Amino acid sequence: MSPRTARDPALLLVAHGSPDPDWRRPLEQLLAQLRGQLGERVGLAYLAHAPSIEDVVASFAAAGHARVVVVAALLSPGGRHVKQDIPAAVDAARARFPAIDIDLVPGALGDDAGVISALAAATLTRLKGR
């Protein structure tokens, strides 16, 4: 496998956020797994708490990344966060960092068939444990 460089796109996951560490734990575990594969070019931002999308894009800019791919780490593609809040925050980051290509992936991570299958498997595992 070739070494990763700042020329490779950075990956920015965006979630709602909560001050509760139990709420953040699964997302931080996802971040750790992705960093194990992609290195420090993966970041996690929150809509309601720090770090914000702009904070993480600023860190990617400082590291020399020219492209950032943004993925909504939410279960549903419906609702205000995916349809309004994240696009507005991405637009603000684009305005602040015009030299960086910021690509917002449509929808939400939870709408992916693989995620739905994983959730179904986890649900059945819990059912069998009862």
N, C-alpha and C positions, 0 to 999 in steps of 0.2 A: 504494500500500500504506500502511495506517495505521501510525503509530509504535507500537511495542510499549511496554507499561507494566507496572508491577508487578501489575496486575490480571490480566494474561495468565498462564496457568499456566507455571511453570518446568518444565523437563525435566531429569531426573536419570538419567543412564546409570550402570549398576552393572556392574562387571566383577570378575573374581577378583583381578587385580593381580599384579605381579611387580617385583622390583627391577631387572630387566633392561630397559634403555631400548628395545631392539629389540622386546621383547614389548609394551611400552606404545605404541609408535609408531602402529600402525593405529588404536587407540582415540583417541589424541590428534589424529590426522588427522580422524577422524570428528567429534570435538568441535569442531575448528576449522571444518569445513564447516558443521556445524549452527549454530555461533555466527555464521557469515557470513550465515545466513538468519534466526536468531532472536535474535541478540545475546547479551548476558551472562546471559540466563535459561536457559542450558544449562550443566549441570555434569557432572562425571565423578567417580565414587567407586569405591573398591576395597574388596573384602571383606578382603583380606590385607595391605593397605598403606594409607597415608594418601594422599589424604583419605578418610575414612569417609563413610558415608551421613549420619550425624549432622553431620559437619563441613560438608558441602555444604548440607544443609538449613539449618544455622545461617547460612550465607552468604546463602541465599535469604531467610531470615527477616529478616536485617539489611537486605536490599534492599527489604523490604516485600511480598514475595510471599505470598499467602494460599493458594495451591494449588501442589502439586508433583506431577508425574506421573513415576513411577519405571518405567524400562524396563531389564530385564536384558540387558546387552550381552554375551550368551553365545550359543554356537552351539546348544546343546541345551536343550530344556525339561525334560529328565530330570535326575536327580541331586540331590544334597543342596543345592547352592547355590541353585538356583531353587526347590526345594520347601521348604527349611527355612531356610537361612542368610539369604537376602535378605528373606523375610517377617519373620523375627525381628528383623533390623536395622531394617526399616521400622516394625515395632511399637515398637521402642525409640525411634525418631525421633518417632513419633506421641505417645508418652508424654512426651517431652522438649519437644515443640512442639505442644501441644494446640490452639492457635489456627490451625494450618496444616492444611489438608486435603491429606493425602498419599495419593495413589492409586497402588497397585501394579498395573501392567498384567500380566495372567497370562502365563505362558510366558517364552520367550526370543526375542530378536531374530532369532537364526539360524533359527528355525522358520518365519519369514515366507517366503511363496512368492517374493517379490521378492529376498530375500537368497539363497535357494537358487538362483534363476536367475542372480544375479550371480556366485555361487561357481562354478556350472557354466560360465559364460562365461569366467571367469578361468582355470579349469582347462583348458578347451579351448585358450585362448590360449597357455598354457604348453606344452601338448602339441604345438601347431603350431610352437612355437619350438625344438623338439628335433629 
